[in-house]
Amino acid sequence: MGSGIAQVSAQASLNVVLVDQNEQILQNAKQAMEKSLKRIAKKKFGEDLQAAKAFAEDTLKNVN
């Protein structure tokens, strides 16, 4: 599945597995997902940095 679909699924507390052609592409997808989650968390939680960090970390725990 695409990293965007994987991210939305992970945000919905579903476990997802990222698979790609090689490790470099996989790492790029994970980095893009982390960057996107930080932007979403900043918009969603504003100045509550602890909640924003928890949101991103909890979502990433669902990604393998």
All heavy atoms as a GROMACS GRO file, in nm:
protein
  484
    1MET      N    1   0.084  -0.117   0.000
    1MET     CA    2   0.000   0.000   0.000
    1MET      C    3   0.088   0.123   0.000
    1MET      O    4   0.202   0.118   0.043
    1MET     CB    5  -0.096  -0.004   0.119
    1MET     CG    6  -0.038   0.033   0.252
    1MET     SD    7  -0.156   0.032   0.390
    1MET     CE    8  -0.218  -0.132   0.387
    2GLY      N    9   0.037   0.233  -0.046
    2GLY     CA   10   0.113   0.357  -0.048
    2GLY      C   11   0.132   0.410   0.093
    2GLY      O   12   0.055   0.381   0.184
    3SER      N   13   0.236   0.491   0.111
    3SER     CA   14   0.266   0.540   0.246
    3SER      C   15   0.155   0.631   0.299
    3SER      O   16   0.131   0.635   0.419
    3SER     CB   17   0.401   0.611   0.248
    3SER     OG   18   0.400   0.724   0.163
    4GLY      N   19   0.085   0.702   0.211
    4GLY     CA   20  -0.025   0.786   0.255
    4GLY      C   21  -0.140   0.704   0.310
    4GLY      O   22  -0.198   0.736   0.414
    5ILE      N   23  -0.173   0.597   0.242
    5ILE     CA   24  -0.278   0.507   0.289
    5ILE      C   25  -0.233   0.440   0.418
    5ILE      O   26  -0.312   0.425   0.513
    5ILE     CB   27  -0.312   0.401   0.182
    5ILE    CG1   28  -0.370   0.469   0.058
    5ILE    CG2   29  -0.409   0.297   0.237
    5ILE    CD1   30  -0.382   0.378  -0.062
    6ALA      N   31  -0.107   0.401   0.424
    6ALA     CA   32  -0.054   0.340   0.546
    6ALA      C   33  -0.062   0.438   0.663
    6ALA      O   34  -0.100   0.400   0.774
    6ALA     CB   35   0.090   0.296   0.524
    7GLN      N   36  -0.031   0.564   0.639
    7GLN     CA   37  -0.036   0.665   0.744
    7GLN      C   38  -0.178   0.683   0.796
    7GLN      O   39  -0.201   0.684   0.917
    7GLN     CB   40   0.017   0.798   0.693
    7GLN     CG   41   0.011   0.907   0.797
    7GLN     CD   42   0.064   1.038   0.747
    7GLN    OE1   43   0.155   1.042   0.667
    7GLN    NE2   44   0.005   1.147   0.793
    8VAL      N   45  -0.273   0.697   0.708
    8VAL     CA   46  -0.413   0.715   0.750
    8VAL      C   47  -0.460   0.594   0.829
    8VAL      O   48  -0.528   0.608   0.932
    8VAL     CB   49  -0.505   0.742   0.628
    8VAL    CG1   50  -0.651   0.739   0.667
    8VAL    CG2   51  -0.469   0.874   0.563
    9SER      N   52  -0.423   0.476   0.784
    9SER     CA   53  -0.461   0.354   0.856
    9SER      C   54  -0.397   0.350   0.994
    9SER      O   55  -0.462   0.314   1.093
    9SER     CB   56  -0.421   0.230   0.776
    9SER     OG   57  -0.488   0.229   0.651
   10ALA      N   58  -0.270   0.387   1.002
   10ALA     CA   59  -0.200   0.388   1.130
   10ALA      C   60  -0.262   0.491   1.225
   10ALA      O   61  -0.273   0.466   1.345
   10ALA     CB   62  -0.052   0.418   1.109
   11GLN      N   63  -0.302   0.606   1.172
   11GLN     CA   64  -0.368   0.707   1.254
   11GLN      C   65  -0.501   0.656   1.308
   11GLN      O   66  -0.545   0.699   1.415
   11GLN     CB   67  -0.392   0.834   1.172
   11GLN     CG   68  -0.268   0.917   1.150
   11GLN     CD   69  -0.294   1.035   1.060
   11GLN    OE1   70  -0.235   1.046   0.955
   11GLN    NE2   71  -0.381   1.125   1.101
   12ALA      N   72  -0.562   0.563   1.237
   12ALA     CA   73  -0.688   0.503   1.281
   12ALA      C   74  -0.663   0.384   1.373
   12ALA      O   75  -0.752   0.302   1.397
   12ALA     CB   76  -0.770   0.460   1.160
   13SER      N   77  -0.540   0.372   1.422
   13SER     CA   78  -0.499   0.266   1.517
   13SER      C   79  -0.497   0.127   1.456
   13SER      O   80  -0.508   0.027   1.527
   13SER     CB   81  -0.587   0.267   1.642
   13SER     OG   82  -0.573   0.391   1.708
   14LEU      N   83  -0.482   0.119   1.325
   14LEU     CA   84  -0.467  -0.009   1.259
   14LEU      C   85  -0.318  -0.038   1.242
   14LEU      O   86  -0.239   0.052   1.216
   14LEU     CB   87  -0.534  -0.008   1.122
   14LEU     CG   88  -0.685   0.017   1.123
   14LEU    CD1   89  -0.735   0.035   0.981
   14LEU    CD2   90  -0.757  -0.097   1.190
   15ASN      N   91  -0.279  -0.164   1.256
   15ASN     CA   92  -0.140  -0.203   1.231
   15ASN      C   93  -0.119  -0.214   1.081
   15ASN      O   94  -0.200  -0.274   1.011
   15ASN     CB   95  -0.108  -0.336   1.298
   15ASN     CG   96  -0.104  -0.323   1.449
   15ASN    OD1   97  -0.054  -0.225   1.502
   15ASN    ND2   98  -0.158  -0.420   1.518
   16VAL      N   99  -0.011  -0.154   1.034
   16VAL     CA  100   0.021  -0.158   0.891
   16VAL      C  101   0.165  -0.203   0.870
   16VAL      O  102   0.249  -0.187   0.957
   16VAL     CB  103  -0.001  -0.020   0.823
   16VAL    CG1  104  -0.146   0.022   0.830
   16VAL    CG2  105   0.086   0.086   0.885
   17VAL      N  106   0.190  -0.260   0.754
   17VAL     CA  107   0.323  -0.304   0.717
   17VAL      C  108   0.362  -0.234   0.587
   17VAL      O  109   0.290  -0.245   0.488
   17VAL     CB  110   0.328  -0.457   0.697
   17VAL    CG1  111   0.466  -0.501   0.651
   17VAL    CG2  112   0.289  -0.529   0.825
   18LEU      N  113   0.472  -0.162   0.590
   18LEU     CA  114   0.523  -0.098   0.469
   18LEU      C  115   0.619  -0.194   0.400
   18LEU      O  116   0.709  -0.249   0.463
   18LEU     CB  117   0.599   0.031   0.502
   18LEU     CG  118   0.518   0.151   0.549
   18LEU    CD1  119   0.612   0.267   0.581
   18LEU    CD2  120   0.418   0.193   0.444
   19VAL      N  121   0.600  -0.212   0.271
   19VAL     CA  122   0.688  -0.297   0.190
   19VAL      C  123   0.720  -0.219   0.064
   19VAL      O  124   0.632  -0.156   0.005
   19VAL     CB  125   0.617  -0.430   0.153
   19VAL    CG1  126   0.706  -0.515   0.065
   19VAL    CG2  127   0.576  -0.505   0.278
   20ASP      N  128   0.847  -0.221   0.023
   20ASP     CA  129   0.883  -0.151  -0.100
   20ASP      C  130   0.994  -0.225  -0.171
   20ASP      O  131   1.042  -0.328  -0.122
   20ASP     CB  132   0.925  -0.007  -0.069
   20ASP     CG  133   0.868   0.090  -0.171
   20ASP    OD1  134   0.876   0.060  -0.292
   20ASP    OD2  135   0.815   0.194  -0.129
   21GLN      N  136   1.036  -0.172  -0.284
   21GLN     CA  137   1.132  -0.240  -0.370
   21GLN      C  138   1.269  -0.256  -0.305
   21GLN      O  139   1.337  -0.356  -0.327
   21GLN     CB  140   1.147  -0.167  -0.503
   21GLN     CG  141   1.024  -0.173  -0.587
   21GLN     CD  142   1.039  -0.092  -0.714
   21GLN    OE1  143   1.124  -0.002  -0.723
   21GLN    NE2  144   0.957  -0.121  -0.813
   22ASN      N  145   1.311  -0.155  -0.230
   22ASN     CA  146   1.439  -0.167  -0.160
   22ASN      C  147   1.435  -0.084  -0.032
   22ASN      O  148   1.342  -0.008  -0.007
   22ASN     CB  149   1.556  -0.126  -0.252
   22ASN     CG  150   1.549   0.019  -0.295
   22ASN    OD1  151   1.535   0.109  -0.214
   22ASN    ND2  152   1.560   0.041  -0.426
   23GLU      N  153   1.537  -0.101   0.048
   23GLU     CA  154   1.541  -0.039   0.180
   23GLU      C  155   1.544   0.114   0.172
   23GLU      O  156   1.483   0.182   0.255
   23GLU     CB  157   1.664  -0.090   0.258
   23GLU     CG  158   1.666  -0.050   0.403
   23GLU     CD  159   1.551  -0.107   0.485
   23GLU    OE1  160   1.501  -0.216   0.453
   23GLU    OE2  161   1.509  -0.040   0.581
   24GLN      N  162   1.612   0.170   0.074
   24GLN     CA  163   1.621   0.316   0.062
   24GLN      C  164   1.483   0.377   0.034
   24GLN      O  165   1.446   0.477   0.096
   24GLN     CB  166   1.719   0.356  -0.050
   24GLN     CG  167   1.737   0.506  -0.062
   24GLN     CD  168   1.792   0.569   0.066
   24GLN    OE1  169   1.885   0.517   0.126
   24GLN    NE2  170   1.734   0.679   0.108
   25ILE      N  171   1.407   0.318  -0.054
   25ILE     CA  172   1.272   0.367  -0.083
   25ILE      C  173   1.185   0.356   0.042
   25ILE      O  174   1.107   0.446   0.074
   25ILE     CB  175   1.209   0.291  -0.202
   25ILE    CG1  176   1.288   0.319  -0.330
   25ILE    CG2  177   1.064   0.330  -0.220
   25ILE    CD1  178   1.248   0.232  -0.447
   26LEU      N  179   1.201   0.248   0.115
   26LEU     CA  180   1.125   0.227   0.238
   26LEU      C  181   1.158   0.333   0.342
   26LEU      O  182   1.070   0.390   0.406
   26LEU     CB  183   1.153   0.087   0.292
   26LEU     CG  184   1.072   0.042   0.411
   26LEU    CD1  185   0.923   0.041   0.381
   26LEU    CD2  186   1.117  -0.098   0.452
   27GLN      N  187   1.285   0.362   0.358
   27GLN     CA  188   1.328   0.465   0.453
   27GLN      C  189   1.275   0.603   0.413
   27GLN      O  190   1.233   0.681   0.499
   27GLN     CB  191   1.480   0.468   0.467
   27GLN     CG  192   1.537   0.349   0.540
   27GLN     CD  193   1.479   0.332   0.679
   27GLN    OE1  194   1.456   0.428   0.752
   27GLN    NE2  195   1.451   0.208   0.716
   28ASN      N  196   1.276   0.632   0.283
   28ASN     CA  197   1.222   0.760   0.235
   28ASN      C  198   1.074   0.772   0.266
   28ASN      O  199   1.026   0.878   0.306
   28ASN     CB  200   1.246   0.776   0.084
   28ASN     CG  201   1.391   0.795   0.049
   28ASN    OD1  202   1.474   0.825   0.133
   28ASN    ND2  203   1.422   0.777  -0.077
   29ALA      N  204   1.000   0.664   0.251
   29ALA     CA  205   0.857   0.663   0.281
   29ALA      C  206   0.834   0.686   0.430
   29ALA      O  207   0.745   0.763   0.468
   29ALA     CB  208   0.794   0.532   0.236
   30LYS      N  209   0.914   0.623   0.514
   30LYS     CA  210   0.899   0.641   0.658
   30LYS      C  211   0.930   0.784   0.700
   30LYS      O  212   0.862   0.842   0.783
   30LYS     CB  213   0.990   0.543   0.733
   30LYS     CG  214   0.941   0.400   0.730
   30LYS     CD  215   1.034   0.309   0.809
   30LYS     CE  216   0.987   0.166   0.805
   30LYS     NZ  217   1.078   0.077   0.881
   31GLN      N  218   1.034   0.842   0.640
   31GLN     CA  219   1.070   0.981   0.671
   31GLN      C  220   0.960   1.077   0.627
   31GLN      O  221   0.927   1.171   0.700
   31GLN     CB  222   1.203   1.018   0.606
   31GLN     CG  223   1.322   0.952   0.670
   31GLN     CD  224   1.451   0.978   0.595
   31GLN    OE1  225   1.451   1.029   0.484
   31GLN    NE2  226   1.563   0.941   0.656
   32ALA      N  227   0.903   1.052   0.511
   32ALA     CA  228   0.793   1.137   0.462
   32ALA      C  229   0.673   1.126   0.555
   32ALA      O  230   0.605   1.225   0.585
   32ALA     CB  231   0.755   1.097   0.320
   33MET      N  232   0.646   1.006   0.604
   33MET     CA  233   0.535   0.984   0.696
   33MET      C  234   0.559   1.059   0.827
   33MET      O  235   0.468   1.125   0.879
   33MET     CB  236   0.516   0.835   0.722
   33MET     CG  237   0.391   0.802   0.798
   33MET     SD  238   0.369   0.626   0.831
   33MET     CE  239   0.360   0.561   0.665
   34GLU      N  240   0.680   1.052   0.880
   34GLU     CA  241   0.712   1.122   1.003
   34GLU      C  242   0.695   1.274   0.986
   34GLU      O  243   0.638   1.341   1.073
   34GLU     CB  244   0.855   1.090   1.046
   34GLU     CG  245   0.872   0.950   1.100
   34GLU     CD  246   1.015   0.920   1.141
   34GLU    OE1  247   1.084   1.012   1.191
   34GLU    OE2  248   1.057   0.806   1.123
   35LYS      N  249   0.742   1.326   0.875
   35LYS     CA  250   0.730   1.469   0.846
   35LYS      C  251   0.583   1.510   0.838
   35LYS      O  252   0.542   1.611   0.894
   35LYS     CB  253   0.802   1.501   0.715
   35LYS     CG  254   0.809   1.647   0.683
   35LYS     CD  255   0.890   1.669   0.556
   35LYS     CE  256   0.895   1.815   0.518
   35LYS     NZ  257   0.972   1.837   0.395
   36SER      N  258   0.504   1.430   0.770
   36SER     CA  259   0.361   1.457   0.757
   36SER      C  260   0.292   1.453   0.893
   36SER      O  261   0.208   1.540   0.924
   36SER     CB  262   0.298   1.355   0.662
   36SER     OG  263   0.158   1.373   0.655
   37LEU      N  264   0.325   1.354   0.974
   37LEU     CA  265   0.264   1.343   1.106
   37LEU      C  266   0.298   1.463   1.194
   37LEU      O  267   0.214   1.511   1.271
   37LEU     CB  268   0.308   1.214   1.175
   37LEU     CG  269   0.243   1.087   1.122
   37LEU    CD1  270   0.312   0.964   1.180
   37LEU    CD2  271   0.094   1.085   1.154
   38LYS      N  272   0.419   1.513   1.184
   38LYS     CA  273   0.458   1.630   1.262
   38LYS      C  274   0.376   1.752   1.221
   38LYS      O  275   0.334   1.830   1.306
   38LYS     CB  276   0.608   1.658   1.247
   38LYS     CG  277   0.693   1.558   1.321
   38LYS     CD  278   0.841   1.584   1.301
   38LYS     CE  279   0.924   1.478   1.370
   38LYS     NZ  280   1.068   1.497   1.348
   39ARG      N  281   0.353   1.768   1.089
   39ARG     CA  282   0.271   1.880   1.042
   39ARG      C  283   0.128   1.867   1.092
   39ARG      O  284   0.068   1.964   1.138
   39ARG     CB  285   0.270   1.886   0.888
   39ARG     CG  286   0.391   1.951   0.828
   39ARG     CD  287   0.368   1.985   0.681
   39ARG     NE  288   0.311   1.876   0.603
   39ARG     CZ  289   0.380   1.787   0.534
   39ARG    NH1  290   0.511   1.792   0.532
   39ARG    NH2  291   0.319   1.693   0.465
   40ILE      N  292   0.073   1.746   1.083
   40ILE     CA  293  -0.064   1.722   1.130
   40ILE      C  294  -0.074   1.748   1.280
   40ILE      O  295  -0.168   1.812   1.327
   40ILE     CB  296  -0.109   1.579   1.095
   40ILE    CG1  297  -0.123   1.564   0.944
   40ILE    CG2  298  -0.239   1.544   1.166
   40ILE    CD1  299  -0.139   1.421   0.899
   41ALA      N  300   0.023   1.698   1.355
   41ALA     CA  301   0.022   1.715   1.501
   41ALA      C  302   0.029   1.862   1.538
   41ALA      O  303  -0.039   1.907   1.630
   41ALA     CB  304   0.137   1.637   1.563
   42LYS      N  305   0.110   1.939   1.467
   42LYS     CA  306   0.123   2.082   1.495
   42LYS      C  307  -0.010   2.153   1.473
   42LYS      O  308  -0.052   2.237   1.553
   42LYS     CB  309   0.232   2.143   1.408
   42LYS     CG  310   0.260   2.288   1.440
   42LYS     CD  311   0.375   2.340   1.358
   42LYS     CE  312   0.404   2.486   1.393
   42LYS     NZ  313   0.516   2.538   1.315
   43LYS      N  314  -0.079   2.118   1.365
   43LYS     CA  315  -0.210   2.179   1.337
   43LYS      C  316  -0.314   2.133   1.438
   43LYS      O  317  -0.399   2.211   1.482
   43LYS     CB  318  -0.256   2.142   1.197
   43LYS     CG  319  -0.180   2.212   1.088
   43LYS     CD  320  -0.232   2.173   0.951
   43LYS     CE  321  -0.152   2.238   0.841
   43LYS     NZ  322  -0.199   2.200   0.708
   44LYS      N  323  -0.309   2.006   1.474
   44LYS     CA  324  -0.411   1.947   1.561
   44LYS      C  325  -0.395   1.990   1.707
   44LYS      O  326  -0.494   2.013   1.776
   44LYS     CB  327  -0.405   1.795   1.549
   44LYS     CG  328  -0.515   1.721   1.621
   44LYS     CD  329  -0.510   1.572   1.587
   44LYS     CE  330  -0.625   1.498   1.653
   44LYS     NZ  331  -0.631   1.359   1.612
   45PHE      N  332  -0.271   2.001   1.754
   45PHE     CA  333  -0.246   2.025   1.895
   45PHE      C  334  -0.184   2.161   1.926
   45PHE      O  335  -0.167   2.196   2.043
   45PHE     CB  336  -0.157   1.914   1.953
   45PHE     CG  337  -0.221   1.779   1.946
   45PHE    CD1  338  -0.183   1.688   1.849
   45PHE    CD2  339  -0.320   1.742   2.035
   45PHE    CE1  340  -0.242   1.563   1.841
   45PHE    CE2  341  -0.380   1.618   2.029
   45PHE     CZ  342  -0.341   1.528   1.931
   46GLY      N  343  -0.150   2.237   1.824
   46GLY     CA  344  -0.096   2.372   1.845
   46GLY      C  345   0.027   2.372   1.933
   46GLY      O  346   0.127   2.309   1.904
   47GLU      N  347   0.016   2.443   2.044
   47GLU     CA  348   0.131   2.460   2.134
   47GLU      C  349   0.149   2.345   2.234
   47GLU      O  350   0.246   2.345   2.308
   47GLU     CB  351   0.115   2.592   2.212
   47GLU     CG  352   0.114   2.714   2.123
   47GLU     CD  353   0.243   2.732   2.045
   47GLU    OE1  354   0.352   2.710   2.103
   47GLU    OE2  355   0.234   2.766   1.926
   48ASP      N  356   0.060   2.250   2.234
   48ASP     CA  357   0.072   2.135   2.325
   48ASP      C  358   0.170   2.034   2.266
   48ASP      O  359   0.132   1.937   2.201
   48ASP     CB  360  -0.065   2.071   2.348
   48ASP     CG  361  -0.064   1.966   2.458
   48ASP    OD1  362   0.046   1.931   2.507
   48ASP    OD2  363  -0.173   1.919   2.495
   49LEU      N  364   0.298   2.061   2.289
   49LEU     CA  365   0.404   1.980   2.228
   49LEU      C  366   0.402   1.836   2.276
   49LEU      O  367   0.432   1.745   2.199
   49LEU     CB  368   0.541   2.044   2.255
   49LEU     CG  369   0.561   2.184   2.200
   49LEU    CD1  370   0.698   2.237   2.237
   49LEU    CD2  371   0.541   2.186   2.049
   50GLN      N  372   0.366   1.815   2.400
   50GLN     CA  373   0.362   1.680   2.454
   50GLN      C  374   0.255   1.596   2.384
   50GLN      O  375   0.278   1.481   2.348
   50GLN     CB  376   0.338   1.683   2.605
   50GLN     CG  377   0.354   1.549   2.671
   50GLN     CD  378   0.344   1.560   2.823
   50GLN    OE1  379   0.305   1.663   2.877
   50GLN    NE2  380   0.381   1.453   2.891
   51ALA      N  381   0.138   1.654   2.363
   51ALA     CA  382   0.030   1.583   2.294
   51ALA      C  383   0.066   1.558   2.149
   51ALA      O  384   0.038   1.450   2.094
   51ALA     CB  385  -0.100   1.661   2.303
   52ALA      N  386   0.131   1.655   2.086
   52ALA     CA  387   0.172   1.640   1.946
   52ALA      C  388   0.273   1.527   1.931
   52ALA      O  389   0.263   1.444   1.841
   52ALA     CB  390   0.230   1.771   1.893
   53LYS      N  391   0.369   1.523   2.022
   53LYS     CA  392   0.471   1.418   2.019
   53LYS      C  393   0.408   1.281   2.042
   53LYS      O  394   0.440   1.184   1.973
   53LYS     CB  395   0.578   1.446   2.124
   53LYS     CG  396   0.692   1.348   2.124
   53LYS     CD  397   0.797   1.384   2.227
   53LYS     CE  398   0.908   1.281   2.227
   53LYS     NZ  399   1.010   1.311   2.327
   54ALA      N  400   0.317   1.273   2.138
   54ALA     CA  401   0.249   1.147   2.168
   54ALA      C  402   0.168   1.098   2.048
   54ALA      O  403   0.168   0.980   2.017
   54ALA     CB  404   0.160   1.163   2.290
   55PHE      N  405   0.100   1.190   1.981
   55PHE     CA  406   0.022   1.156   1.863
   55PHE      C  407   0.110   1.093   1.755
   55PHE      O  408   0.079   0.986   1.701
   55PHE     CB  409  -0.047   1.281   1.807
   55PHE     CG  410  -0.105   1.264   1.670
   55PHE    CD1  411  -0.226   1.199   1.652
   55PHE    CD2  412  -0.040   1.315   1.558
   55PHE    CE1  413  -0.281   1.184   1.526
   55PHE    CE2  414  -0.094   1.300   1.432
   55PHE     CZ  415  -0.214   1.234   1.416
   56ALA      N  416   0.222   1.158   1.725
   56ALA     CA  417   0.313   1.108   1.621
   56ALA      C  418   0.373   0.973   1.662
   56ALA      O  419   0.377   0.879   1.582
   56ALA     CB  420   0.423   1.209   1.594
   57GLU      N  421   0.418   0.963   1.786
   57GLU     CA  422   0.479   0.838   1.833
   57GLU      C  423   0.378   0.723   1.834
   57GLU      O  424   0.411   0.612   1.793
   57GLU     CB  425   0.540   0.858   1.972
   57GLU     CG  426   0.665   0.942   1.971
   57GLU     CD  427   0.719   0.968   2.111
   57GLU    OE1  428   0.653   0.933   2.212
   57GLU    OE2  429   0.828   1.027   2.118
   58ASP      N  430   0.258   0.750   1.882
   58ASP     CA  431   0.155   0.646   1.887
   58ASP      C  432   0.118   0.598   1.747
   58ASP      O  433   0.096   0.479   1.726
   58ASP     CB  434   0.030   0.696   1.960
   58ASP     CG  435   0.053   0.714   2.109
   58ASP    OD1  436   0.154   0.661   2.161
   58ASP    OD2  437  -0.031   0.781   2.173
   59THR      N  438   0.111   0.691   1.654
   59THR     CA  439   0.080   0.654   1.515
   59THR      C  440   0.192   0.568   1.457
   59THR      O  441   0.166   0.464   1.395
   59THR     CB  442   0.058   0.778   1.429
   59THR    OG1  443  -0.053   0.853   1.482
   59THR    CG2  444   0.027   0.741   1.284
   60LEU      N  445   0.316   0.609   1.478
   60LEU     CA  446   0.430   0.535   1.423
   60LEU      C  447   0.446   0.396   1.484
   60LEU      O  448   0.502   0.307   1.421
   60LEU     CB  449   0.557   0.616   1.437
   60LEU     CG  450   0.564   0.741   1.349
   60LEU    CD1  451   0.684   0.826   1.385
   60LEU    CD2  452   0.566   0.704   1.202
   61LYS      N  453   0.394   0.377   1.605
   61LYS     CA  454   0.398   0.243   1.666
   61LYS      C  455   0.315   0.143   1.589
   61LYS      O  456   0.337   0.022   1.598
   61LYS     CB  457   0.348   0.249   1.811
   61LYS     CG  458   0.445   0.314   1.906
   61LYS     CD  459   0.386   0.318   2.046
   61LYS     CE  460   0.478   0.395   2.140
   61LYS     NZ  461   0.418   0.406   2.274
   62ASN      N  462   0.220   0.192   1.510
   62ASN     CA  463   0.134   0.104   1.430
   62ASN      C  464   0.194   0.068   1.295
   62ASN      O  465   0.132  -0.004   1.218
   62ASN     CB  466  -0.003   0.171   1.411
   62ASN     CG  467  -0.077   0.189   1.540
   62ASN    OD1  468  -0.069   0.106   1.629
   62ASN    ND2  469  -0.149   0.299   1.552
   63VAL      N  470   0.311   0.122   1.265
   63VAL     CA  471   0.376   0.100   1.135
   63VAL      C  472   0.494   0.005   1.152
   63VAL      O  473   0.582   0.028   1.233
   63VAL     CB  474   0.424   0.233   1.073
   63VAL    CG1  475   0.491   0.210   0.939
   63VAL    CG2  476   0.307   0.331   1.059
   64ASN      N  477   0.494  -0.101   1.073
   64ASN     CA  478   0.605  -0.197   1.074
   64ASN      C  479   0.667  -0.204   0.938
   64ASN      O  480   0.609  -0.179   0.839
   64ASN     CB  481   0.555  -0.337   1.114
   64ASN     CG  482   0.501  -0.338   1.255
   64ASN    OD1  483   0.567  -0.291   1.346
   64ASN    ND2  484   0.382  -0.389   1.271
   0.00000   0.00000   0.00000
